[in-house]
Amino acid sequence: MFEAKVKAEVLKELVDVLSTLVDETKINANKEGISVRAVDPAHVAMVDLSLERAAFESYNADDQELGLDLDKVKEVLRLAKTGDVIDLKYDEDKNKLILHVGNITRRMALVDTAGMSDTKVPNLNLPAKLTIRVEELRQGIRASENVSDHIALTVSPEGFTMQGEGDTDSVDLKLGKDLLDELESKEQVRSMFPLDYFANMIKAITTAPSVTMYLGNDYPVKIEFQIGGGKGKVKYLLAPRIESD
């Protein structure tokens, strides 16, 4: 059983976060809320998302797996106005998700979840942690996109640097520790990442003002932020691009 009512903007936030990496996903629902773990087709990045039942206007669910085509959910969201509440109900007999928005009803065939394995989140002990304003990161990304297709993220006890280096030009975003919301780093660490993935992850953050990142030397970056007005959490992991000598 699965029945819920959710504000359109909360559902949109959830879909934006997931569709950055995948087109189809398995939603795990239980009495406490919903959760999703998914890896992109290239196995470069993963998302671990949870949304508490308190993020919904109303919520009632037993243990249930729902295979969603995210593009179809986006089609329904395009019909919603700000402040609209979307009704969701699982029709077990027909294996469809019924969505009501305004006076529209969409009956959506669910995706087969048999081939979707439960992704395990790797246990990473990353030595550096910082909390940074999303707008600062966005500006660094915009500057880097014109120069390079990858970025290097460096954290030291003094602050944070994002660097993009192309064939002829380079660009740096430098923030001292006084410009960061939080910084924990005993030594300098540096990793390089594909810019398109990193940019898309940061673009998916629509309401959280800041994001917490964990880094090591040539390790994945872990990006954490809140959704659903603080009633949901997202963790992204992005594999490093190992630099050749």
C-alpha positions, -999 to 999 in steps of 0.1 A, spaced: 0 0 0 12 35 -8 -9 67 -6 6 102 -2 -1 139 -8 29 161 -14 35 197 -25 45 199 -61 78 218 -52 89 190 -28 83 163 -55 101 184 -81 131 188 -58 132 150 -53 129 143 -91 156 169 -99 180 154 -75 175 119 -89 172 127 -126 207 143 -125 220 107 -125 193 83 -137 162 82 -159 145 54 -140 148 45 -103 134 23 -75 117 42 -47 116 22 -14 86 33 7 79 23 43 60 37 73 88 62 80 91 77 45 108 70 12 144 63 3 163 59 -30 198 47 -38 209 48 -74 241 47 -94 244 64 -128 249 41 -159 286 49 -161 291 40 -124 309 74 -118 284 88 -93 257 76 -69 228 92 -49 215 83 -15 182 101 -8 157 99 21 125 119 27 107 116 60 69 112 61 68 147 77 78 161 43 44 150 29 10 167 35 -3 132 42 14 98 40 4 62 45 26 33 33 36 -3 40 69 -17 27 67 -11 -10 90 -8 -40 79 15 -68 98 17 -101 95 52 -115 102 67 -149 114 101 -138 106 118 -172 69 108 -168 68 123 -133 83 155 -148 54 156 -173 29 156 -144 49 183 -125 48 206 -155 10 207 -151 13 218 -114 12 254 -102 31 267 -72 14 255 -41 -4 227 -58 -6 194 -38 -1 162 -59 -20 130 -48 -1 98 -53 -17 63 -50 -4 29 -59 -29 7 -77 -16 -28 -69 -40 -46 -92 -28 -28 -123 7 -20 -110 3 17 -118 9 49 -99 -21 72 -100 -13 109 -98 -38 137 -93 -29 173 -100 -57 199 -102 -84 182 -122 -60 160 -141 -55 123 -133 -25 104 -147 -22 67 -145 14 58 -148 28 23 -156 56 15 -132 90 3 -143 101 -33 -135 125 -31 -105 137 -67 -108 170 -56 -125 176 -27 -100 199 -39 -74 201 -23 -39 232 -2 -41 255 -2 -11 270 31 0 307 28 4 321 36 38 346 64 32 367 80 59 374 113 42 398 136 62 385 170 51 351 186 56 337 219 46 303 237 45 301 262 16 274 284 2 258 269 -29 259 302 -47 297 304 -43 300 269 -59 277 279 -87 298 309 -95 330 288 -96 313 263 -119 301 290 -143 336 303 -145 351 269 -150 327 257 -177 342 281 -202 378 269 -195 379 232 -187 359 199 -186 373 189 -152 379 207 -119 403 202 -90 390 207 -55 415 214 -28 409 218 9 435 229 34 435 243 70 435 278 53 404 273 30 390 259 -2 400 262 -39 382 251 -70 404 252 -101 396 246 -137 426 243 -161 423 241 -199 448 241 -228 454 278 -226 434 293 -197 428 286 -161 403 298 -135 403 296 -97 377 301 -70 394 307 -37 376 310 -4 395 315 29 382 297 60 365 330 71 343 327 39 332 291 47 304 281 70 326 253 84 360 239 78 378 208 93 411 199 76 444 191 93 463 189 60 459 198 23 439 173 2 432 175 -35 411 155 -60 400 161 -96 365 155 -109 346 156 -142 330 191 -143 297 180 -160 288 156 -132 298 180 -104 280 209 -121 248 189 -125 248 178 -89 252 214 -76 225 226 -101 201 200 -85 203 219 -52 174 242 -54 164 252 -18 194 244 5 215 276 9 247 256 17 262 222 11 286 201 31 315 183 12 339 157 24 372 152 5 405 133 5 434 128 -18 422 112 -51 391 100 -33 354 104 -42 338 136 -30 308 133 -8 282 161 -11 255 164 15 225 188 16 189 189 27 157 188 7 120 190 16 124 220 40 149 201 61 128 169 63 149 151 37 186 144 31 207 138 0 242 124 -3 259 124 -37 292 105 -43 313 113 -73 344 93 -83 376 112 -88 394 115 -121 429 102 -113 455 126 -127 482 110 -149 518 121 -144 
